[in-house]
Amino acid sequence: MSQHEGRLVVPFEELRMTDVDSVGGKNASLGEMISQLAASGVRVPGGFATTAHAFREFLRENDLASRIDARLHELNTEDVKALAECGAEIRGWIGAATLPAALERAIRHHYQQMAEASGGPISVAVRSSATAEDLPDASFAGQQETYLNVNGIDAVLERIRHVFASLYNDRAISYRVHKGFAHGDVALSAGIQRMVRSDLASSGVMFTIDTESGFPDAVFITSAYGLGETVVQGAVNPDEYFVHKPMLAAGKFPIIRRELGSKLIRMGFADDGGEVAAGRTVRTLDTPAEMRNRYSLADEDVIELARYAVIIEQHYGRPMDIEWGKDGRDGKLYILQARPETVKSLQGEHRQQRYRLKGSADVLASGRAIGQKVGAGRVRVVADAADMDRVRPGDVLVTGMTDPNWEPVMKRAAAIVTDRGGRTCHAAIIARELGIPAVVGCGDATRRLRDEALVTVSCAEGDTGFIYDGLLETEITEFDAGAMPALPVKVMVNVGNPTLAFEFAQLPNDGVGLARLEFIINNNIGIHPKAILDYPNVDADLKKAVESVARGHSTPRDFYVQRLAEGVATIAAAFWPKPVIVRLSDFKSNEYRKLIGGSRYEPDEENPMLGFRGASRYIADSFRDCFELECRAMRRVREQMGLVNVELMVPFVRTAKEAAAVVDLLAANGLRRGEAGLRLIMMCEIPSNALLADEFLQYFDGFSIGSNDLTQLTLGLDRDSGLVAESFDERDAAVKMLLGRAIAACRAAGKYVGICGQGPSDHPDLAQWLMQQGIGSISLNPDTVIATWQQLAGGLPNGS
């Protein structure tokens, strides 16, 4: 029983989490943080809460409880029209009722105390907190109403009655039925909280785990200008930040990834006009281009928020979903709400599913992927909530954005697609909870997708979600990520896309045997490094392209280095503290030409596979300054960000002379072999590397065998040519002779030897042979890790 039994109003500072039954999860959590975390530096705006007892007294004095129960008893919540009629009727009864005199006196008293403490007139938020809200197995977030910038006690009293009525919003009624809560068991507490003037700064939402993969060692923060309603509702595409908890604790620079959102609008106070509705005065404004093109939070604010998030998570002992705001007047950050994360943290730890498309088709639209599943069905474009009953089971719901009013039909959908919103918007939160894929923030999906068309919605390809034309076949595999049998060889993972790293890290693994820079340069940067270095002395079109991609950064060079560093840091953080072997860029000239500006700088080679690539490119006078940008990025990852699990691999080293030159160049750029534990690995992929292994190993700490190039160069065939594809086989006797020679040389020298080529992923028998030869590690494509591991274990003597 709550210590506040019988009280009508309680100040936040007197509340604890033990008071959930009295004031709901939201208000109890505010009190818990104010009383328990202030000494840790966590700021929470003060206020007070009406109690569940007050709500039930309100119903009793107005003879509403039995009428409401009777009206809800026969309701079929699947009948959208009947649901709307029932909800409207009950809300009408509550709107016509009066607050008990004792409750009104208590509210006036506590409001007056808030005003006196502030030294003058105050603006408050009136928030709802259901007594069954924000429990670990349910997320009532957004089910009831919140009113912002409420001024004056009369407006506060009016808004409290509206908050009480919102317990019977259509979506709230439907959600309680869906979750199995009895309507009469849920009461409503109103929280009256001092407004943080984030209308003059920024606000958003953060989670203490990655919302898509459940990766526990990152804080995920979203931010946009103005009041946080635009982020929660999905009206804007916000900025996004990932902070690595271990590096935060170690005092290193912990921001491992940033994404600049469009932030087209912002919500502010409407003190001089705007949308004014019965005490709620807010308006939506266009965000100036200059503000859109920069991040809405400084790095120090991101890090401070992450510290708050970790403190709150540690206090509650579970992953948390937190709303925050920055006050534009005092410049300080405040926590506005904190509740348990209710999706990823409750899923089973070991048994997991992975979705993979088995075909391809035209991409009709794309946006931010929510979840990691694939859904397919018939497009249902719905412009307004009034028409949402058009959605049938199995449809793909396509709309501008959703709010809680849409929830009764969202569970019917096979997938959800929206024009606006980020990864913490309403559509994203509900899609995760329902376990259906969603692609949000597409921009123009409602225009590009045709009603009734058959489409496939894929969230299984990283951060970007795609809507494909037609119904594509999907492969679903289940795996148990629990304990795997011991092997005499380490099983590592090949990773190219940093946005999949958090997911791949949950596979059984001993680290990353190959992290490719090419994906990061191609997808996260997109500009040839020479164009970055020559800016602003480039032609007008290229100058405009460089400025466009470098938005939000101090200079184009800083953009290039930071984006490269963040891509690597995301992979390194995902697998921390296991080793992550990063192969330095191995674009060939034809691939560099495809980057923006590339045709201006790259030669047109007849055979780029054997041309200007790898070590010879790094040490060439024409490319050395480009390579130095890579070196700056790798130093940033290891030194500033503290991710010393990053090791470096040099590809395509033709001669020992090249080996010596590139090792010297790395040292000249602050990446000296052996310093701070840095290991330099050479990619063994040219026959000369294996034939003269002892010579090359003088300059490196070991070999990572690239079986793709080694095979084509040994057998003298083009691996990209379909005419000779049948002859490409890593198990050929000549290839195996070179593989065996390289492994033996490394073992004799006491140095690392692994393989990161495609061979072991495609041929389990080759993986077995490599293990028998004494190779130290086998790095596999993620989709083959479980099966190959089990096959290797099965081939051991006595199966062990």
Solvent accessible surface area in square Angstrom, and as a share of the most:
residue,aa,sasa,rsa
1,M,204,0.91
2,S,8,0.05
3,Q,131,0.58
4,H,8,0.03
5,E,114,0.51
6,G,45,0.43
7,R,88,0.32
8,L,36,0.18
9,V,6,0.03
10,V,0,0.00
11,P,18,0.11
12,F,0,0.00
13,E,92,0.41
14,E,71,0.32
15,L,0,0.00
16,R,78,0.29
17,M,65,0.29
18,T,111,0.65
19,D,1,0.00
20,V,25,0.14
21,D,80,0.41
22,S,11,0.07
23,V,0,0.00
24,G,0,0.00
25,G,3,0.03
26,K,10,0.04
27,N,1,0.00
28,A,0,0.00
29,S,3,0.02
30,L,1,0.01
31,G,0,0.00
32,E,20,0.09
33,M,0,0.00
34,I,35,0.18
35,S,39,0.25
36,Q,81,0.36
37,L,8,0.04
38,A,61,0.47
39,A,111,0.86
40,S,59,0.38
41,G,36,0.34
42,V,4,0.02
43,R,79,0.29
44,V,21,0.12
45,P,2,0.01
46,G,33,0.31
47,G,10,0.09
48,F,2,0.01
49,A,0,0.00
50,T,0,0.00
51,T,0,0.00
52,A,3,0.03
53,H,68,0.31
54,A,0,0.00
55,F,3,0.01
56,R,107,0.39
57,E,41,0.18
58,F,0,0.00
59,L,16,0.08
60,R,150,0.55
61,E,100,0.45
62,N,35,0.18
63,D,98,0.51
64,L,3,0.01
65,A,48,0.37
66,S,73,0.47
67,R,102,0.37
68,I,3,0.02
69,D,74,0.38
70,A,70,0.54
71,R,78,0.29
72,L,13,0.06
73,H,142,0.64
74,E,142,0.64
75,L,31,0.15
76,N,87,0.45
77,T,15,0.09
78,E,91,0.41
79,D,64,0.33
80,V,23,0.13
81,K,146,0.62
82,A,31,0.24
83,L,2,0.01
84,A,41,0.32
85,E,95,0.43
86,C,0,0.00
87,G,0,0.00
88,A,54,0.42
89,E,73,0.33
90,I,0,0.00
91,R,68,0.25
92,G,43,0.42
93,W,53,0.19
94,I,0,0.00
95,G,41,0.39
96,A,89,0.69
97,A,11,0.09
98,T,99,0.58
99,L,20,0.10
100,P,9,0.06
101,A,66,0.51
102,A,45,0.35
103,L,0,0.00
104,E,54,0.24
105,R,156,0.57
106,A,22,0.17
107,I,0,0.00
108,R,97,0.35
109,H,102,0.45
110,H,27,0.12
111,Y,20,0.08
112,Q,96,0.43
113,Q,93,0.41
114,M,29,0.13
115,A,17,0.14
116,E,114,0.51
117,A,95,0.73
118,S,62,0.40
119,G,71,0.68
120,G,27,0.26
121,P,144,0.90
122,I,18,0.09
123,S,22,0.14
124,V,0,0.00
125,A,1,0.01
126,V,0,0.00
127,R,16,0.06
128,S,1,0.01
129,S,0,0.00
130,A,0,0.00
131,T,15,0.09
132,A,10,0.07
133,E,1,0.01
134,D,7,0.04
135,L,55,0.27
136,P,61,0.38
137,D,95,0.49
138,A,1,0.01
139,S,7,0.05
140,F,0,0.00
141,A,13,0.10
142,G,31,0.30
143,Q,0,0.00
144,Q,9,0.04
145,E,47,0.21
146,T,22,0.13
147,Y,20,0.08
148,L,9,0.04
149,N,2,0.01
150,V,0,0.00
151,N,73,0.38
152,G,33,0.32
153,I,35,0.18
154,D,100,0.52
155,A,19,0.15
156,V,0,0.00
157,L,17,0.09
158,E,55,0.25
159,R,10,0.04
160,I,0,0.00
161,R,44,0.16
162,H,69,0.31
163,V,0,0.00
164,F,0,0.00
165,A,10,0.07
166,S,2,0.01
167,L,0,0.00
168,Y,9,0.04
169,N,11,0.06
170,D,26,0.14
171,R,14,0.05
172,A,0,0.00
173,I,0,0.00
174,S,5,0.03
175,Y,16,0.06
176,R,0,0.00
177,V,74,0.43
178,H,91,0.41
179,K,73,0.31
180,G,66,0.64
181,F,49,0.20
182,A,57,0.44
183,H,35,0.16
184,G,52,0.50
185,D,102,0.53
186,V,4,0.02
187,A,0,0.00
188,L,0,0.00
189,S,0,0.00
190,A,0,0.00
191,G,1,0.01
192,I,0,0.00
193,Q,2,0.01
194,R,75,0.28
195,M,13,0.06
196,V,5,0.03
197,R,37,0.14
198,S,3,0.02
199,D,19,0.10
200,L,98,0.49
201,A,23,0.18
202,S,2,0.01
203,S,1,0.01
204,G,3,0.03
205,V,4,0.02
206,M,0,0.00
207,F,9,0.04
208,T,0,0.00
209,I,5,0.03
210,D,6,0.03
211,T,1,0.01
212,E,15,0.07
213,S,11,0.07
214,G,20,0.19
215,F,12,0.05
216,P,77,0.48
217,D,52,0.27
218,A,0,0.00
219,V,0,0.00
220,F,0,0.00
221,I,0,0.00
222,T,0,0.00
223,S,0,0.00
224,A,1,0.01
225,Y,15,0.06
226,G,1,0.01
227,L,4,0.02
228,G,20,0.19
229,E,30,0.14
230,T,2,0.01
231,V,2,0.01
232,V,36,0.21
233,Q,51,0.23
234,G,1,0.01
235,A,13,0.10
236,V,3,0.02
237,N,41,0.21
238,P,8,0.05
239,D,0,0.00
240,E,6,0.03
241,Y,1,0.00
242,F,2,0.01
243,V,0,0.00
244,H,0,0.00
245,K,27,0.11
246,P,37,0.23
247,M,8,0.03
248,L,21,0.11
249,A,93,0.72
250,A,66,0.51
251,G,67,0.65
252,K,89,0.38
253,F,60,0.25
254,P,2,0.01
255,I,0,0.00
256,I,1,0.00
257,R,11,0.04
258,R,18,0.06
259,E,44,0.20
260,L,40,0.20
261,G,9,0.09
262,S,42,0.27
263,K,0,0.00
264,L,104,0.52
265,I,41,0.21
266,R,53,0.19
267,M,14,0.06
268,G,7,0.07
269,F,17,0.07
270,A,2,0.02
271,D,99,0.51
272,D,128,0.66
273,G,41,0.40
274,G,54,0.52
275,E,107,0.48
276,V,89,0.51
277,A,50,0.39
278,A,64,0.50
279,G,20,0.19
280,R,49,0.18
281,T,22,0.13
282,V,3,0.01
283,R,86,0.31
284,T,74,0.43
285,L,56,0.28
286,D,116,0.60
287,T,1,0.01
288,P,66,0.42
289,A,51,0.40
290,E,108,0.48
291,M,39,0.17
292,R,72,0.26
293,N,57,0.29
294,R,103,0.38
295,Y,30,0.11
296,S,14,0.09
297,L,11,0.05
298,A,46,0.36
299,D,48,0.25
300,E,121,0.54
301,D,14,0.07
302,V,0,0.00
303,I,25,0.13
304,E,47,0.21
305,L,0,0.00
306,A,0,0.00
307,R,127,0.46
308,Y,10,0.04
309,A,0,0.00
310,V,25,0.14
311,I,45,0.23
312,I,0,0.00
313,E,28,0.12
314,Q,133,0.59
315,H,73,0.33
316,Y,45,0.17
317,G,66,0.64
318,R,56,0.20
319,P,31,0.19
320,M,1,0.00
321,D,10,0.05
322,I,0,0.00
323,E,21,0.09
324,W,1,0.00
325,G,0,0.00
326,K,45,0.19
327,D,6,0.03
328,G,35,0.34
329,R,176,0.64
330,D,70,0.36
331,G,43,0.41
332,K,94,0.40
333,L,2,0.01
334,Y,20,0.08
335,I,0,0.00
336,L,21,0.10
337,Q,7,0.03
338,A,2,0.02
339,R,13,0.05
340,P,18,0.12
341,E,7,0.03
342,T,21,0.12
343,V,21,0.12
344,K,43,0.18
345,S,38,0.25
346,L,87,0.43
347,Q,95,0.42
348,G,62,0.59
349,E,141,0.63
350,H,96,0.43
351,R,145,0.53
352,Q,41,0.18
353,Q,87,0.39
354,R,35,0.13
355,Y,31,0.12
356,R,108,0.39
357,L,27,0.14
358,K,107,0.45
359,G,39,0.38
360,S,98,0.63
361,A,37,0.29
362,D,104,0.54
363,V,69,0.40
364,L,43,0.21
365,A,6,0.05
366,S,46,0.30
367,G,13,0.13
368,R,50,0.18
369,A,4,0.03
370,I,1,0.00
371,G,19,0.18
372,Q,51,0.23
373,K,70,0.30
374,V,20,0.11
375,G,9,0.09
376,A,43,0.34
377,G,11,0.10
378,R,100,0.36
379,V,0,0.00
380,R,26,0.09
381,V,32,0.18
382,V,0,0.00
383,A,96,0.74
384,D,76,0.40
385,A,32,0.25
386,A,86,0.67
387,D,64,0.33
388,M,17,0.08
389,D,70,0.36
390,R,90,0.33
391,V,0,0.00
392,R,133,0.48
393,P,108,0.68
394,G,38,0.36
395,D,8,0.04
396,V,0,0.00
397,L,0,0.00
398,V,0,0.00
399,T,1,0.01
400,G,16,0.15
401,M,43,0.19
402,T,2,0.01
403,D,43,0.22
404,P,19,0.12
405,N,58,0.30
406,W,11,0.04
407,E,14,0.06
408,P,4,0.02
409,V,0,0.00
410,M,0,0.00
411,K,63,0.27
412,R,42,0.16
413,A,5,0.04
414,A,27,0.21
415,A,0,0.00
416,I,0,0.00
417,V,0,0.00
418,T,0,0.00
419,D,15,0.08
420,R,100,0.37
421,G,0,0.00
422,G,3,0.03
423,R,3,0.01
424,T,0,0.00
425,C,2,0.01
426,H,10,0.05
427,A,2,0.01
428,A,0,0.00
429,I,25,0.13
430,I,9,0.04
431,A,0,0.00
432,R,21,0.08
433,E,37,0.17
434,L,47,0.24
435,G,33,0.32
436,I,29,0.15
437,P,6,0.04
438,A,0,0.00
439,V,0,0.00
440,V,0,0.00
441,G,15,0.14
442,C,17,0.10
443,G,54,0.52
444,D,42,0.22
445,A,0,0.00
446,T,44,0.26
447,R,180,0.66
448,R,120,0.44
449,L,4,0.02
450,R,170,0.62
451,D,49,0.25
452,E,80,0.36
453,A,11,0.09
454,L,73,0.36
455,V,0,0.00
456,T,0,0.00
457,V,0,0.00
458,S,0,0.00
459,C,2,0.01
460,A,26,0.20
461,E,66,0.30
462,G,11,0.11
463,D,22,0.11
464,T,57,0.33
465,G,0,0.00
466,F,49,0.21
467,I,0,0.00
468,Y,19,0.07
469,D,66,0.34
470,G,23,0.22
471,L,103,0.51
472,L,32,0.16
473,E,115,0.52
474,T,42,0.25
475,E,56,0.25
476,I,89,0.45
477,T,63,0.37
478,E,95,0.43
479,F,14,0.06
480,D,68,0.35
481,A,20,0.15
482,G,17,0.17
483,A,112,0.87
484,M,38,0.17
485,P,60,0.38
486,A,91,0.70
487,L,32,0.16
488,P,97,0.61
489,V,7,0.04
490,K,117,0.50
491,V,1,0.00
492,M,4,0.02
493,V,0,0.00
494,N,5,0.03
495,V,1,0.00
496,G,13,0.13
497,N,23,0.12
498,P,2,0.01
499,T,39,0.22
500,L,32,0.16
501,A,0,0.00
502,F,8,0.04
503,E,23,0.10
504,F,24,0.10
505,A,20,0.15
506,Q,54,0.24
507,L,5,0.03
508,P,18,0.12
509,N,12,0.06
510,D,46,0.24
511,G,0,0.00
512,V,0,0.00
513,G,1,0.01
514,L,4,0.02
515,A,2,0.01
516,R,76,0.28
517,L,1,0.00
518,E,23,0.10
519,F,68,0.28
520,I,1,0.00
521,I,0,0.00
522,N,79,0.40
523,N,87,0.44
524,N,32,0.16
525,I,7,0.03
526,G,16,0.15
527,I,0,0.00
528,H,1,0.00
529,P,1,0.01
530,K,38,0.16
531,A,0,0.00
532,I,1,0.01
533,L,21,0.10
534,D,54,0.28
535,Y,52,0.20
536,P,73,0.46
537,N,133,0.68
538,V,28,0.16
539,D,67,0.35
540,A,81,0.63
541,D,112,0.58
542,L,4,0.02
543,K,69,0.29
544,K,152,0.64
545,A,24,0.19
546,V,0,0.00
547,E,73,0.33
548,S,58,0.37
549,V,51,0.29
550,A,9,0.07
551,R,103,0.38
552,G,30,0.29
553,H,32,0.14
554,S,98,0.63
555,T,66,0.38
556,P,18,0.11
557,R,109,0.40
558,D,32,0.17
559,F,5,0.02
560,Y,2,0.01
561,V,1,0.01
562,Q,18,0.08
563,R,35,0.13
564,L,0,0.00
565,A,1,0.00
566,E,6,0.03
567,G,1,0.01
568,V,2,0.01
569,A,0,0.00
570,T,0,0.00
571,I,1,0.00
572,A,0,0.00
573,A,1,0.01
574,A,7,0.06
575,F,6,0.03
576,W,73,0.25
577,P,96,0.60
578,K,78,0.33
579,P,44,0.27
580,V,0,0.00
581,I,0,0.00
582,V,0,0.00
583,R,29,0.10
584,L,0,0.00
585,S,3,0.02
586,D,11,0.05
587,F,15,0.06
588,K,21,0.09
589,S,1,0.01
590,N,65,0.33
591,E,52,0.23
592,Y,1,0.00
593,R,82,0.30
594,K,159,0.67
595,L,8,0.04
596,I,78,0.40
597,G,7,0.07
598,G,0,0.00
599,S,69,0.45
600,R,122,0.45
601,Y,68,0.26
602,E,14,0.06
603,P,63,0.39
604,D,121,0.63
605,E,52,0.23
606,E,177,0.79
607,N,81,0.42
608,P,25,0.16
609,M,25,0.11
610,L,90,0.45
611,G,17,0.16
612,F,51,0.21
613,R,3,0.01
614,G,1,0.01
615,A,0,0.00
616,S,24,0.15
617,R,4,0.02
618,Y,0,0.00
619,I,40,0.20
620,A,25,0.20
621,D,129,0.67
622,S,70,0.45
623,F,5,0.02
624,R,90,0.33
625,D,55,0.28
626,C,2,0.01
627,F,0,0.00
628,E,58,0.26
629,L,5,0.02
630,E,3,0.01
631,C,1,0.00
632,R,109,0.40
633,A,0,0.00
634,M,0,0.00
635,R,95,0.34
636,R,48,0.17
637,V,0,0.00
638,R,12,0.04
639,E,84,0.38
640,Q,107,0.47
641,M,3,0.01
642,G,6,0.06
643,L,0,0.00
644,V,71,0.41
645,N,14,0.07
646,V,0,0.00
647,E,20,0.09
648,L,0,0.00
649,M,0,0.00
650,V,0,0.00
651,P,0,0.00
652,F,4,0.02
653,V,0,0.00
654,R,70,0.25
655,T,66,0.38
656,A,18,0.14
657,K,173,0.73
658,E,23,0.10
659,A,0,0.00
660,A,29,0.23
661,A,37,0.29
662,V,0,0.00
663,V,23,0.13
664,D,97,0.50
665,L,10,0.05
666,L,0,0.00
667,A,16,0.13
668,A,86,0.66
669,N,28,0.14
670,G,30,0.29
671,L,5,0.02
672,R,123,0.45
673,R,76,0.28
674,G,55,0.53
675,E,97,0.44
676,A,86,0.67
677,G,57,0.55
678,L,6,0.03
679,R,76,0.28
680,L,0,0.00
681,I,0,0.00
682,M,0,0.00
683,M,10,0.04
684,C,0,0.00
685,E,4,0.02
686,I,21,0.11
687,P,29,0.18
688,S,33,0.21
689,N,0,0.00
690,A,0,0.00
691,L,86,0.43
692,L,92,0.46
693,A,4,0.03
694,D,104,0.54
695,E,75,0.33
696,F,2,0.01
697,L,5,0.02
698,Q,123,0.55
699,Y,65,0.25
700,F,0,0.00
701,D,30,0.15
702,G,0,0.00
703,F,0,0.00
704,S,1,0.01
705,I,0,0.00
706,G,3,0.02
707,S,0,0.00
708,N,45,0.23
709,D,5,0.03
710,L,0,0.00
711,T,0,0.00
712,Q,6,0.03
713,L,46,0.23
714,T,38,0.22
715,L,54,0.27
716,G,68,0.66
717,L,25,0.12
718,D,71,0.37
719,R,85,0.31
720,D,109,0.57
721,S,29,0.19
722,G,69,0.66
723,L,174,0.87
724,V,58,0.33
725,A,51,0.39
726,E,176,0.79
727,S,68,0.44
728,F,52,0.21
729,D,43,0.22
730,E,4,0.02
731,R,90,0.33
732,D,52,0.27
733,A,84,0.65
734,A,42,0.33
735,V,0,0.00
736,K,53,0.22
737,M,124,0.56
738,L,8,0.04
739,L,0,0.00
740,G,18,0.18
741,R,125,0.46
742,A,0,0.00
743,I,2,0.01
744,A,59,0.45
745,A,14,0.11
746,C,0,0.00
747,R,146,0.53
748,A,94,0.73
749,A,53,0.41
750,G,70,0.68
751,K,55,0.23
752,Y,37,0.14
753,V,6,0.03
754,G,0,0.00
755,I,2,0.01
756,C,3,0.02
757,G,4,0.04
758,Q,62,0.28
759,G,0,0.00
760,P,0,0.00
761,S,12,0.08
762,D,76,0.40
763,H,38,0.17
764,P,53,0.33
765,D,78,0.40
766,L,1,0.01
767,A,0,0.00
768,Q,32,0.14
769,W,51,0.18
770,L,0,0.00
771,M,18,0.08
772,Q,130,0.58
773,Q,71,0.32
774,G,22,0.21
775,I,4,0.02
776,G,34,0.33
777,S,1,0.01
778,I,0,0.00
779,S,2,0.01
780,L,0,0.00
781,N,31,0.16
782,P,19,0.12
783,D,93,0.48
784,T,29,0.17
785,V,0,0.00
786,I,28,0.14
787,A,54,0.42
788,T,4,0.02
789,W,25,0.09
790,Q,98,0.43
791,Q,86,0.38
792,L,1,0.01
793,A,8,0.06
794,G,58,0.55
795,G,45,0.44
796,L,24,0.12
797,P,106,0.67
798,N,156,0.80
799,G,45,0.43
800,S,94,0.60
